Amino acid sequence: MKFIFPQNYNFNSKILGIIEYSAAILDLIWGGFIFLIINIFFTSISTKIFVFIILFLPIFIFSIVGVQGENLIYFLTYMIKYFIKQKLYFYEKI
């Protein structure tokens, strides 16, 4: 069976068809960072699990769902660029 993809179709490979590789790497780095910080500050295992879930789950869900299909890395770079240089452009239609 042969599949024909249109030229304007953006094909992105994903892990299990859900999450893009760049977002998964970012999630692993974020999860590892949180894990290291939590192990330094907390001793109780239930507190560690609770804090890890609270800090990791929103980012993980955001990387799966995304913003209108946009990649998490691109979205974060757009947000950082906007916060650094906040300008509002008005164009006049001639």
N, C-alpha and C positions, 0 to 999 in steps of 0.2 A: 504494500500500500504506500503510495507516494503522497506526501503532504506538500501543498504549495502555500508559502507564506507571502503575503504582500510585502512590497519593499518598504512601506512605512511602518511595518510592524516591528516593535522593539522586543527582541527575544532576550530575556534575562534568565540565566540559570539560577535555580534556587535550591536550597536544601529541603528535601521532601516536598517541594513545590509550594512552600509556605514562606520561608524567610531567605533573603538574599545573603550571599556569602559575606559581603562587607558588613552588613548589619549583624550577622552572627559573630564575626570577629570582634566587632565593637561590644556586643553583649558579653562575650567571654572576657574581654579586658575589663569591662565594668564590673562583672561578677567577681573576677579575681581580686580586683582592687577592694571591693566591698568586703569580700571574705577576709582579706588580710587585715583590714582596719577593724572589723568586728572581732577577730581573734585577739587583737591587742587589747581592746577595751572591755570586752565582756567575758565572763567566765561561765555563766549558766547556758546550757545548750538550748533551752527553750527561748531565752532572750536572743541568742544568736540567730536562731531560725526566724523568729518574729521580725527582727530588725532587717535581716537579709531579704525576706519576702517584701517588706514594706519599701525597701530601697531599690530592689532589683525588678520586681514584677511590673511596675508602671513602664519602665524603659523597655522591658522585654515585650510587653503587649503593644507598646507604641511601635516597636520595630516590626512586629508581625502585621499589625493593621495598617500603619503608616498614615500618611495624609494624602488622600485621593490617589493612592498607588505610587506615591513618590518614595524614593529610596531614603532611608533614615539619614545616611551620611550627607546626601545632597540637601535635605531639609535642614539639618543642623548647620551646614555651611551657609545656606541662605539666611538663616536666622542670625548667625554671628555677623555676617556682612551687614545685615540690616541694623543690628544694635550698634555696630561700630560707626556706620555712616547713615544716620537717619535723615534722609531728605525726601521731600515730597515734590514730585514733579507734576506740573500741570501743563498740558499741551493744548494749544489752541488749534481747533480744526479750521482750516482755511478752505 
